[in-house]
Amino acid sequence: MGVSYTIEERRLQGRIGRETVLTASFDASYNAGGEALTASDAGLDEYGEVAVRETVTESGYVVGYDESAGVLKVYEGGGAGATLQEVAGGTDLSTETVRLLVRGSGTA
């Protein structure tokens, strides 16, 4: 399944603009290349901006949003001074969550 998204809060931003706060809960098998985030996951018709509000999980993984691919990517460090690397496909992240702020538009 990848990630499940829970809408925590929705706010109006003008006539049709929306701002949604989501909690992203990862599962036991990370998808190599990232986990998809769609506008409908945030209860929107389309989105224009995604911000990861808590970029580091409880276990120390770093989560970022890849705008060009429309996915959340999870990274881990290789030690002091090492470059972060995306976690391997199939990694169990079932205890990891992050909060997201998504801005876009919609009529719902």
C-alpha positions as semicolon CSV with decimal commas, in nm:
position;residue;x (nm);y (nm);z (nm)
1;M;0,000;0,000;0,000
2;G;0,288;0,242;0,061
3;V;0,163;0,537;0,262
4;S;-0,172;0,609;0,418
5;Y;-0,272;0,973;0,451
6;T;-0,494;1,111;0,726
7;I;-0,637;1,460;0,686
8;E;-0,588;1,639;1,016
9;E;-0,707;1,987;0,924
10;R;-0,845;2,178;0,624
11;R;-0,858;2,553;0,584
12;L;-0,994;2,786;0,316
13;Q;-0,750;3,012;0,133
14;G;-0,966;3,256;-0,062
15;R;-1,260;3,149;-0,279
16;I;-1,136;2,808;-0,395
17;G;-0,792;2,782;-0,238
18;R;-0,739;2,515;0,025
19;E;-0,470;2,429;0,274
20;T;-0,461;2,077;0,418
21;V;-0,251;1,931;0,699
22;L;-0,192;1,557;0,656
23;T;-0,023;1,286;0,853
24;A;0,162;1,041;0,629
25;S;0,201;0,694;0,783
26;F;0,443;0,464;0,605
27;D;0,398;0,087;0,585
28;A;0,620;-0,219;0,611
29;S;0,749;-0,205;0,253
30;Y;0,885;0,123;0,117
31;N;0,855;0,167;-0,261
32;A;1,197;0,235;-0,416
33;G;1,181;0,573;-0,587
34;G;0,928;0,717;-0,342
35;E;0,571;0,701;-0,224
36;A;0,305;0,875;-0,435
37;L;0,109;1,175;-0,310
38;T;-0,192;1,284;-0,513
39;A;-0,418;1,586;-0,482
40;S;-0,705;1,359;-0,380
41;D;-0,495;1,224;-0,089
42;A;-0,520;1,579;0,050
43;G;-0,887;1,620;-0,040
44;L;-0,800;1,864;-0,321
45;D;-0,875;1,888;-0,692
46;E;-0,515;1,993;-0,759
47;Y;-0,220;2,101;-0,553
48;G;0,056;2,349;-0,609
49;E;0,274;2,322;-0,301
50;V;0,374;2,044;-0,061
51;A;0,585;2,105;0,248
52;V;0,709;1,833;0,481
53;R;0,659;1,994;0,824
54;E;0,855;1,736;1,021
55;T;1,141;1,623;0,803
56;V;1,300;1,380;1,049
57;T;1,106;1,079;1,180
58;E;1,123;0,933;1,532
59;S;1,385;0,680;1,412
60;G;1,598;0,943;1,237
61;Y;1,494;0,893;0,874
62;V;1,479;1,211;0,666
63;V;1,169;1,263;0,451
64;G;1,150;1,499;0,155
65;Y;0,904;1,572;-0,123
66;D;1,020;1,529;-0,484
67;E;0,805;1,779;-0,671
68;S;0,900;1,661;-1,020
69;A;0,794;1,301;-0,944
70;G;0,510;1,379;-0,700
71;V;0,647;1,144;-0,433
72;L;0,768;1,141;-0,075
73;K;1,121;1,005;-0,050
74;V;1,281;0,864;0,263
75;Y;1,655;0,892;0,325
76;E;1,903;0,761;0,579
77;G;2,256;0,861;0,663
78;G;2,566;0,651;0,620
79;G;2,752;0,796;0,917
80;A;2,922;1,122;1,005
81;G;2,982;1,338;0,699
82;A;2,823;1,087;0,460
83;T;2,564;1,188;0,201
84;L;2,205;1,084;0,268
85;Q;2,090;0,790;0,057
86;E;1,734;0,686;-0,026
87;V;1,633;0,382;0,179
88;A;1,613;0,053;-0,010
89;G;1,287;-0,072;-0,156
90;G;1,111;-0,301;0,087
91;T;1,243;-0,123;0,399
92;D;1,001;-0,153;0,692
93;L;0,897;0,200;0,785
94;S;0,572;0,098;0,956
95;T;0,650;0,298;1,272
96;E;0,734;0,619;1,082
97;T;0,505;0,919;1,031
98;V;0,547;1,277;0,913
99;R;0,315;1,575;0,885
100;L;0,263;1,754;0,554
101;L;0,117;2,088;0,457
102;V;-0,045;2,082;0,112
103;R;-0,180;2,390;-0,062
104;G;-0,397;2,376;-0,367
105;S;-0,748;2,425;-0,492
106;G;-1,077;2,247;-0,479
107;T;-1,445;2,289;-0,436
108;A;-1,504;2,029;-0,166
